[in-house]
Amino acid sequence: PRQTFCVNDKDTSMRTQQLEKNLVERVAIGDLLRRRARDSGNLPALVDFYSNERRSVTYRELNTKVNNLANALMQKGIQQGDRLAVLAMNQIDVVTIYFACYKLGVIVVPINFMQSVSDVTFNIEHSGAKVVVFDPLLSDLALAAAGNNNKLSFTIQIGQHEGKATFALETFIKNSSETEIEDRIISDRDTAHMIYTSGTTSKPKAVETSHLSLTIAALTASIELELSSQCKMLLVLPLFHCTALSILYPTFLRSGCCTLHASFEPMQIANSLEHEKIETSVLLPMMWNALMATEGFNQRDLKHFKLAIYGMAPMSEQNRQQIREAFGCKVHLGSGQTEFSPVSTLFKDRCETEFDEGNYWGVPLCFNEQAVIDENGNEVPQGETGEIVWRGPQVMNGYYGNTEASRAAYKFGWHHTGDLGFIDSKGQLMFIDRVKDTIKSGGENVSSQKIEQTLCLIDEVEAAAAIGVAHPYWGEAVCVCVVGSQLTEASLPVINAFCKERLGKFEVPKQVFLCDTLPMTSTGKIRKVELRDRYKDYFMH
């Protein structure tokens, strides 16, 4: 059923014409689900194991519930352009919430639930969210972060019971209309969602991603990964993370089915790969290794599996070969950042490179353009190191509420990644180091500055430097080098406890190194490259 156009003034005809034209020609990510419900309605869209039992929905069933929720939100006064925050583990209802917002033109704010309460509070307050929807398993965190926010209209707890929320999701949508939302103009560059990224500062920035960016990213991935019609994907990376969405939406584009897991349990993931006949998945290197180590893995029937994708940490050729042999598949590396929706480059299996080893990122995706520039915006010669920059329709609208940072990101007509690299003689991008001081640990961006500021609250700490150190499990482990005349080995448990009280779990240092001094540049900056080199083999023995 269609929603009747609501018009009641002399501009009725003009408004109707604009709306009708928009419905015909627009690029809006919410329309993707409506199309699949129309042409692939009986096909499975999602499978999850949230309650330790298998649940599934078809595209038609999913679209109906999305419409129920969208209409219920509209009835409660939620308007186009409002923001709705989500704290939830992977499950079908998270996708329902996202698409209800997309259809309404409401901006989704997925929140990393592994953050500290203060960071979650900042995300909710800074975004200006009017509604918070949360998983009952995360109710303590959600309520602690949102409890004193008088700008919220209401809260919703996923499931049958409202707990301490205003509504339970199932009660909220009960008796709500299934009518399609077709009464609003959604422009291509309207913001679809905002995802917070820690970047280089202690306070995270909100990346505004448009409907166009998400759609182009889905189209690009389906082309570059050669996804088949009705493909079957597995997703265990959390849905608050842009990488997870970069797999979900291409799957929907191809009328495929995505199997969701709320946590990485190697045996459960291995079972799903086999029983759900999964073709492709994106995992961290440590996850691929954990899967291959599960009991009886070599006896599993994985003949449907075609492509293993890894990201957020490098992997040796030896390790890639182990995956090829274990799964009988190709192995690709995807790289990018939240600001580019997020995958921008692909290091394809067995591609020709100038060097046998190195942290290769590969070539740009088909809709993207890639270059390496100097500090004046000039492209550097092949083989020379400079800043990696990109441009293309996948790029963000900007950082919400941060015009200065947005302008800096677009300087010289390129999107600045803050990363250093060079392009080799075969056209492959090699990553060297970060201009931005960010650590990537277990797939999460960790702000060095935030950790250093936290440590410097300890009276005995005179100076601190947070660095990422190569780790076989985390990719990079968060480590800190601290200086203090009164610090001893006995201080380490105290420092660790102090960090646990003030930082998210993924931000707490894995190791604290006591140092007499920190290496400095002539301008008084800490030489972190030297520190990384000093401890580069610490975890690799």
C-alpha positions as CSV (number, residue, x, y, z in Angstrom):
1,P,0.0,0.0,0.0
2,R,1.1,3.6,-0.7
3,Q,1.0,6.6,1.6
4,T,-1.3,9.3,0.4
5,F,0.4,12.6,-0.3
6,C,-0.4,15.1,2.5
7,V,-0.9,18.5,1.0
8,N,-3.0,21.4,2.1
9,D,-1.8,24.7,0.7
10,K,-1.5,26.6,-2.6
11,D,1.8,25.0,-3.4
12,T,0.2,21.6,-3.4
13,S,0.7,20.9,-7.1
14,M,4.4,21.9,-7.1
15,R,5.1,19.9,-3.9
16,T,3.4,16.8,-5.5
17,Q,5.4,17.1,-8.7
18,Q,8.7,17.4,-6.7
19,L,7.8,14.5,-4.6
20,E,6.8,12.3,-7.5
21,K,9.9,13.1,-9.4
22,N,12.1,12.4,-6.3
23,L,10.4,9.0,-5.8
24,V,11.2,8.1,-9.4
25,E,14.8,9.2,-9.7
26,R,16.4,9.3,-6.2
27,V,19.2,7.3,-4.7
28,A,18.0,6.4,-1.2
29,I,19.4,3.4,0.6
30,G,16.0,2.6,2.2
31,D,14.5,2.0,-1.2
32,L,16.8,-1.0,-1.6
33,L,14.7,-3.0,0.8
34,R,11.4,-2.1,-0.8
35,R,12.8,-3.3,-4.2
36,R,13.9,-6.6,-2.8
37,A,10.6,-7.1,-1.1
38,R,8.9,-6.6,-4.5
39,D,11.2,-8.7,-6.6
40,S,12.6,-11.2,-4.1
41,G,10.0,-11.2,-1.4
42,N,10.1,-14.9,-0.6
43,L,13.9,-15.2,-0.5
44,P,15.7,-15.2,2.9
45,A,17.2,-11.9,3.8
46,L,18.7,-12.5,7.2
47,V,19.5,-15.3,9.6
48,D,20.6,-14.8,13.2
49,F,21.4,-16.8,16.3
50,Y,20.9,-14.0,18.9
51,S,18.9,-16.2,21.3
52,N,21.1,-19.3,20.6
53,E,18.4,-20.5,18.2
54,R,18.3,-20.0,14.4
55,R,15.8,-17.3,13.3
56,S,15.3,-16.1,9.7
57,V,13.2,-13.5,7.8
58,T,12.4,-13.1,4.2
59,Y,12.7,-9.8,2.4
60,R,8.9,-9.4,2.5
61,E,8.8,-10.1,6.2
62,L,11.6,-7.7,6.9
63,N,10.2,-4.9,4.8
64,T,6.8,-5.3,6.6
65,K,8.4,-4.9,10.0
66,V,10.5,-2.0,8.8
67,N,7.3,-0.2,7.7
68,N,5.6,-1.0,11.0
69,L,8.4,0.6,12.9
70,A,8.7,3.6,10.5
71,N,5.0,4.4,10.8
72,A,5.1,3.9,14.6
73,L,8.1,6.4,14.9
74,M,6.2,8.8,12.7
75,Q,3.1,8.6,14.9
76,K,5.2,9.4,17.9
77,G,6.4,12.6,16.3
78,I,9.8,11.6,15.0
79,Q,10.5,13.6,11.9
80,Q,12.8,13.6,8.9
81,G,16.3,14.8,9.9
82,D,15.9,13.7,13.6
83,R,18.5,11.3,15.0
84,L,18.0,7.9,16.5
85,A,20.8,6.2,18.4
86,V,21.2,2.4,18.5
87,L,23.1,0.3,21.0
88,A,22.7,-3.4,20.1
89,M,24.5,-6.6,19.3
90,N,24.0,-8.2,15.9
91,Q,20.5,-9.4,15.3
92,I,17.7,-9.0,12.8
93,D,16.0,-6.2,14.7
94,V,19.1,-3.9,14.3
95,V,18.7,-4.1,10.5
96,T,15.0,-3.4,10.9
97,I,15.7,-0.2,12.9
98,Y,18.3,1.0,10.4
99,F,16.0,0.6,7.4
100,A,13.0,2.2,9.2
101,C,15.2,5.3,9.8
102,Y,16.5,5.3,6.2
103,K,12.9,5.2,4.8
104,L,11.9,8.1,7.1
105,G,14.9,10.2,6.4
106,V,15.8,9.9,10.1
107,I,19.5,9.7,10.7
108,V,20.7,6.5,12.4
109,V,23.5,6.8,15.0
110,P,25.0,3.3,15.5
111,I,27.0,3.4,18.8
112,N,30.0,1.3,19.7
113,F,28.8,-0.5,22.9
114,M,32.4,-1.5,23.8
115,Q,33.1,2.2,24.8
116,S,33.1,3.6,28.3
117,V,29.8,5.1,29.6
118,S,31.2,8.6,29.2
119,D,32.0,8.0,25.5
120,V,28.6,6.5,24.9
121,T,27.0,9.5,26.7
122,F,29.0,11.9,24.5
123,N,27.8,10.0,21.3
124,I,24.2,10.3,22.3
125,E,24.4,14.0,23.5
126,H,26.6,15.2,20.7
127,S,24.5,13.6,18.0
128,G,21.3,15.3,19.4
129,A,19.5,11.9,19.3
130,K,15.8,12.1,20.1
131,V,15.4,8.4,20.6
132,V,17.7,5.6,21.9
133,V,17.0,2.0,21.0
134,F,18.9,-0.6,22.9
135,D,19.5,-4.3,23.3
136,P,18.3,-5.7,26.7
137,L,21.8,-7.1,27.2
138,L,23.1,-3.6,27.0
139,S,20.4,-1.9,29.1
140,D,22.7,-0.9,32.0
141,L,25.1,0.9,29.6
142,A,22.3,2.5,27.6
143,L,20.4,3.8,30.7
144,A,23.6,5.0,32.4
145,A,24.5,7.0,29.2
146,A,21.0,8.3,28.4
147,G,19.4,8.5,31.8
148,N,20.0,12.2,32.4
149,N,19.4,13.3,28.9
150,N,16.3,15.6,28.9
151,K,16.5,16.0,25.1
152,L,15.4,12.4,24.5
153,S,11.7,12.0,23.5
154,F,11.7,8.3,24.5
155,T,13.7,5.1,24.7
156,I,12.9,1.6,23.2
157,Q,14.2,-1.7,24.4
158,I,14.4,-4.4,21.7
159,G,12.1,-7.4,22.3
160,Q,8.9,-8.1,24.1
161,H,9.6,-6.3,27.4
162,E,10.3,-2.7,28.0
163,G,12.4,-3.1,31.2
164,K,13.3,0.5,32.2
165,A,12.7,1.9,28.7
166,T,9.7,3.8,27.7
167,F,8.6,1.1,25.2
168,A,9.3,-2.5,24.2
169,L,10.0,-2.7,20.5
170,E,7.3,-5.3,19.8
171,T,4.7,-3.4,21.8
172,F,5.7,-0.1,20.0
173,I,5.0,-1.5,16.6
174,K,1.9,-3.6,17.5
175,N,-1.0,-2.6,15.3
176,S,1.2,-0.1,13.4
177,S,0.6,0.4,9.7
178,E,2.4,-1.6,7.0
179,T,2.1,1.4,4.6
180,E,5.2,2.3,2.6
181,I,6.7,5.7,3.5
182,E,6.5,7.6,0.2
183,D,5.5,11.1,1.5
184,R,9.0,12.7,1.8
185,I,11.7,13.9,-0.5
186,I,15.1,12.3,0.2
187,S,18.0,13.8,-1.6
188,D,21.0,11.7,-2.7
189,R,23.4,13.6,-0.3
190,D,21.0,13.6,2.7
191,T,22.7,12.0,5.7
192,A,21.7,8.4,6.2
193,H,23.7,7.6,9.3
194,M,26.4,9.0,11.5
195,I,29.2,6.8,12.8
196,Y,31.6,8.1,15.4
197,T,35.3,7.5,14.8
198,S,38.0,8.2,17.4
199,G,40.5,9.5,14.9
200,T,43.3,11.6,16.3
201,T,41.6,13.5,19.0
202,S,40.3,12.6,22.5
203,K,36.7,13.3,21.5
204,P,35.4,11.2,18.6
205,K,34.1,12.8,15.4
206,A,30.7,12.0,13.9
207,V,31.1,10.9,10.2
208,E,28.0,11.8,8.2
209,T,27.4,9.3,5.4
210,S,24.9,9.9,2.7
211,H,22.4,7.7,1.0
212,L,24.4,8.1,-2.2
213,S,27.6,7.0,-0.5
214,L,26.1,3.9,0.9
215,T,24.5,3.0,-2.4
216,I,27.6,3.5,-4.4
217,A,29.6,1.5,-1.8
218,A,27.2,-1.4,-2.1
219,L,27.3,-1.3,-5.9
220,T,31.1,-1.1,-5.9
221,A,31.5,-4.0,-3.5
222,S,29.1,-6.2,-5.4
223,I,31.1,-5.5,-8.6
224,E,34.6,-5.8,-7.1
225,L,33.9,-8.9,-5.1
226,E,31.9,-10.5,-8.0
227,L,29.0,-11.3,-5.7
228,S,26.5,-13.8,-7.3
229,S,22.8,-13.4,-7.3
230,Q,21.3,-14.8,-4.0
231,C,24.8,-14.9,-2.5
232,K,25.2,-16.1,1.1
233,M,27.3,-14.0,3.5
234,L,28.3,-14.3,7.1
235,L,28.7,-11.3,9.3
236,V,30.1,-11.3,12.8
237,L,31.7,-7.8,12.8
238,P,29.4,-5.6,14.8
239,L,26.7,-3.6,13.0
240,F,27.8,-0.4,14.6
241,H,30.9,-0.7,12.5
242,C,30.9,0.6,8.9
243,T,32.8,-2.6,7.7
244,A,29.8,-4.7,8.7
245,L,27.4,-2.5,6.7
246,S,29.7,-2.6,3.7
247,I,29.0,-6.4,3.5
248,L,25.3,-6.3,4.5
249,Y,24.1,-3.8,1.8
250,P,25.9,-5.4,-1.2
251,T,24.2,-8.7,0.0
252,F,20.8,-7.0,-0.2
253,L,21.7,-5.5,-3.6
254,R,22.2,-9.0,-4.9
255,S,19.1,-10.5,-3.2
256,G,21.4,-12.5,-1.0
257,C,21.1,-13.7,2.6
258,C,23.3,-12.5,5.4
259,T,23.8,-14.7,8.5
260,L,24.4,-12.5,11.6
261,H,26.4,-13.6,14.7
262,A,26.5,-11.4,17.8
263,S,30.0,-12.5,18.9
264,F,32.9,-14.5,17.5
265,E,32.7,-18.0,18.8
266,P,35.0,-20.0,16.5
267,M,33.0,-23.3,16.6
268,Q,29.7,-21.6,16.1
269,I,31.1,-19.6,13.1
270,A,32.6,-22.7,11.6
271,N,29.2,-24.4,11.9
272,S,27.4,-21.6,10.2
273,L,30.0,-21.5,7.3
274,E,29.1,-25.1,6.7
275,H,25.4,-25.4,7.4
276,E,24.4,-22.0,5.9
277,K,26.5,-22.7,2.8
278,I,28.3,-19.4,3.2
279,E,30.2,-18.0,0.2
280,T,32.0,-15.0,1.6
281,S,32.8,-13.4,4.9
282,V,35.0,-10.5,6.3
283,L,37.0,-11.3,9.4
284,L,40.0,-10.1,11.2
285,P,43.2,-12.1,10.6
286,M,43.1,-13.5,14.1
287,M,39.5,-14.7,13.4
288,W,40.5,-16.6,10.3
289,N,43.3,-18.3,12.2
290,A,41.0,-19.2,15.1
291,L,38.6,-20.8,12.6
292,M,41.3,-23.0,11.1
293,A,42.3,-24.1,14.6
294,T,38.8,-25.4,15.5
295,E,38.5,-29.2,16.1
296,G,37.6,-31.1,13.0
297,F,37.9,-28.1,10.7
298,N,39.6,-30.1,7.9
299,Q,36.6,-32.5,7.7
300,R,34.0,-29.7,7.1
301,D,32.2,-29.4,3.8
302,L,33.1,-25.8,2.7
303,K,32.7,-26.3,-1.1
304,H,30.4,-23.3,-1.3
305,F,33.0,-20.9,0.1
306,K,34.5,-18.7,-2.5
307,L,36.2,-15.6,-0.9
308,A,37.9,-14.8,2.4
309,I,38.2,-11.1,3.1
310,Y,40.3,-9.7,5.9
311,G,40.9,-6.2,7.1
312,M,42.1,-3.8,9.8
313,A,45.4,-5.7,10.2
314,P,48.1,-7.0,7.9
315,M,48.5,-10.7,7.0
316,S,51.6,-12.5,5.7
317,E,51.6,-14.4,2.5
318,Q,52.2,-17.6,4.4
319,N,49.0,-16.9,6.4
320,R,47.1,-16.1,3.3
321,Q,48.2,-19.4,1.7
322,Q,47.0,-21.3,4.8
323,I,43.6,-19.8,4.3
324,R,43.6,-20.6,0.6
325,E,44.4,-24.3,1.3
326,A,42.0,-24.6,4.3
327,F,39.0,-23.0,2.6
328,G,39.8,-23.6,-1.1
329,C,39.1,-19.9,-1.8
330,K,40.6,-16.6,-2.9
331,V,41.9,-14.2,-0.2
332,H,41.4,-10.4,-0.6
333,L,42.4,-7.5,1.7
334,G,39.9,-4.6,2.0
335,S,41.2,-1.2,3.3
336,G,39.6,2.2,3.9
337,Q,38.1,4.3,6.6
338,T,34.7,5.3,8.0
339,E,34.9,8.5,6.0
340,F,34.8,6.5,2.7
341,S,31.9,4.2,3.5
342,P,34.5,2.5,4.2
343,V,36.3,0.2,1.7
344,S,38.4,2.3,-0.8
345,T,41.1,-0.1,-1.9
346,L,41.4,-3.8,-2.6
347,F,44.5,-5.9,-2.5
348,K,43.4,-8.8,-4.6
349,D,44.5,-12.4,-4.4
350,R,47.8,-13.2,-6.1
351,C,48.1,-9.7,-7.7
352,E,51.4,-8.7,-9.1
353,T,53.5,-6.5,-6.8
354,E,57.0,-5.0,-6.9
355,F,57.9,-6.4,-3.4
356,D,57.3,-9.9,-2.1
357,E,56.2,-8.7,1.4
358,G,54.9,-5.4,2.8
359,N,51.7,-3.8,4.1
360,Y,50.0,-3.6,0.7
361,W,46.6,-2.0,0.4
362,G,46.3,-2.6,-3.4
363,V,44.3,-0.6,-6.0
364,P,41.3,1.7,-5.7
365,L,37.8,0.4,-6.2
366,C,36.1,1.1,-9.5
367,F,34.3,4.3,-8.4
368,N,37.2,5.6,-6.5
369,E,40.4,7.5,-7.4
370,Q,43.7,7.2,-5.4
371,A,46.9,9.3,-5.2
372,V,49.8,10.0,-3.0
373,I,50.6,13.7,-2.5
374,D,53.1,16.0,-0.7
375,E,52.3,18.6,1.9
376,N,51.5,21.1,-0.9
377,G,48.9,18.9,-2.6
378,N,51.2,17.8,-5.5
379,E,51.2,14.2,-6.5
380,V,54.6,12.6,-5.8
381,P,56.5,10.4,-8.3
382,Q,55.9,6.7,-8.3
383,G,57.7,5.0,-5.4
384,E,58.0,8.1,-3.3
385,T,56.2,8.4,0.1
386,G,53.5,10.9,0.8
387,E,50.0,11.1,2.2
388,I,47.4,8.7,0.8
389,V,44.4,10.6,-0.6
390,W,41.1,9.5,-2.3
391,R,38.1,10.9,-4.0
392,G,34.9,9.5,-5.3
393,P,31.1,9.4,-4.5
394,Q,31.6,7.1,-1.4
395,V,33.1,10.0,0.5
396,M,31.4,11.4,3.6
397,N,29.3,14.6,3.7
398,G,31.6,15.8,6.5
399,Y,32.1,15.7,10.3
400,Y,28.9,16.6,12.1
401,G,29.3,19.9,13.9
402,N,33.0,20.2,12.9
403,T,33.3,22.5,9.9
404,E,37.0,23.0,10.4
405,A,37.9,19.3,10.4
406,S,35.6,18.8,7.4
407,R,37.3,21.5,5.4
408,A,40.8,20.1,6.3
409,A,39.7,16.6,5.1
410,Y,38.9,18.1,1.6
411,K,42.0,20.2,1.2
412,F,43.4,20.3,-2.4
413,G,40.3,18.6,-3.7
414,W,41.2,15.2,-2.2
415,H,39.9,13.4,0.8
416,H,42.9,13.2,3.2
417,T,43.3,9.8,4.9
418,G,46.0,10.9,7.3
419,D,48.1,7.8,6.3
420,L,51.5,7.6,4.6
421,G,52.3,5.3,1.7
422,F,53.6,5.0,-1.8
423,I,52.5,3.4,-5.1
424,D,54.9,0.7,-6.4
425,S,55.9,0.0,-10.0
426,K,53.0,-2.3,-10.5
427,G,50.4,0.3,-9.4
428,Q,49.8,-1.2,-5.9
429,L,49.5,1.0,-2.9
430,M,51.8,0.2,0.0
431,F,50.9,1.6,3.5
432,I,53.9,2.9,5.5
433,D,52.7,4.7,8.6
434,R,50.1,7.1,10.0
435,V,50.1,10.8,9.9
436,K,47.2,10.6,12.3
437,D,48.2,9.1,15.6
438,T,45.7,6.3,15.7
439,I,46.1,2.7,16.8
440,K,44.1,-0.1,15.2
441,S,43.6,-2.9,17.7
442,G,41.2,-5.8,17.1
443,G,39.4,-3.8,14.4
444,E,38.8,-0.7,16.5
445,N,40.4,2.8,16.2
446,V,42.0,3.8,19.4
447,S,43.0,7.4,20.0
448,S,46.6,7.7,21.3
449,Q,45.9,11.2,22.6
450,K,43.0,10.0,24.7
451,I,45.1,7.3,26.4
452,E,48.0,9.7,27.0
453,Q,45.7,12.3,28.5
454,T,44.2,9.6,30.8
455,L,47.6,8.4,32.0
456,C,48.8,11.9,32.7
457,L,46.0,12.2,35.3
458,I,48.2,9.9,37.4
459,D,50.4,12.1,39.6
460,E,53.4,9.9,39.3
461,V,53.3,9.9,35.4
462,E,55.4,12.7,34.0
463,A,55.1,11.8,30.4
464,A,53.3,9.2,28.3
465,A,53.3,7.9,24.7
466,A,50.7,5.5,23.4
467,I,51.8,3.3,20.5
468,G,50.5,0.3,18.5
469,V,52.8,-2.7,18.7
470,A,52.4,-5.7,16.3
471,H,50.4,-8.5,18.0
472,P,49.5,-12.0,16.6
473,Y,45.9,-11.7,17.9
474,W,45.0,-8.0,18.0
475,G,46.9,-6.9,14.9
476,E,48.2,-4.0,17.0
477,A,48.2,-4.0,20.8
478,V,47.7,-0.8,22.6
479,C,50.9,-0.1,24.6
480,V,52.1,2.9,26.5
481,C,55.6,4.1,27.4
482,V,55.6,6.1,30.6
483,V,58.2,8.2,32.3
484,G,58.1,9.0,36.1
485,S,60.9,9.2,38.7
486,Q,58.6,7.6,41.3
487,L,57.3,4.8,39.0
488,T,58.3,1.2,39.7
489,E,57.1,-2.3,38.6
490,A,54.7,-2.1,41.6
491,S,53.1,0.9,39.9
492,L,51.9,-1.2,36.9
493,P,48.8,-2.8,38.4
494,V,47.8,0.6,39.7
495,I,48.1,2.1,36.2
496,N,46.2,-0.8,34.7
497,A,43.3,-0.4,37.2
498,F,43.2,3.4,36.7
499,C,42.9,2.9,32.9
500,K,40.1,0.2,33.3
501,E,38.0,2.7,35.3
502,R,38.3,5.4,32.6
503,L,38.7,3.8,29.2
504,G,36.7,1.4,27.1
505,K,37.8,-2.3,27.2
506,F,39.5,-2.0,23.8
507,E,41.4,1.1,24.8
508,V,43.1,-0.3,28.0
509,P,46.8,-0.8,27.3
510,K,47.9,-4.4,26.9
511,Q,51.4,-3.5,28.1
512,V,53.0,-0.6,30.0
513,F,56.7,0.1,29.5
514,L,58.6,2.0,32.1
515,C,61.1,4.3,30.4
516,D,63.8,6.7,31.8
517,T,63.1,9.2,28.9
518,L,61.1,9.4,25.6
519,P,62.9,10.1,22.3
520,M,62.1,13.6,21.1
521,T,62.4,15.6,17.9
522,S,64.1,19.0,17.7
523,T,60.7,20.6,18.0
524,G,59.8,18.8,21.2
525,K,57.5,16.0,19.7
526,I,57.8,12.4,20.8
527,R,59.4,10.2,18.2
528,K,56.9,7.4,18.2
529,V,58.5,5.7,15.2
530,E,61.5,5.0,17.4
531,L,59.3,3.6,20.2
532,R,57.4,1.4,17.8
533,D,60.7,0.1,16.4
534,R,62.1,-0.5,19.9
535,Y,59.1,-2.8,20.9
536,K,58.1,-4.2,17.5
537,D,59.0,-7.8,18.4
538,Y,57.7,-7.7,22.0
539,F,54.6,-9.9,21.3
540,M,55.9,-11.8,18.4
541,H,58.1,-14.4,20.1
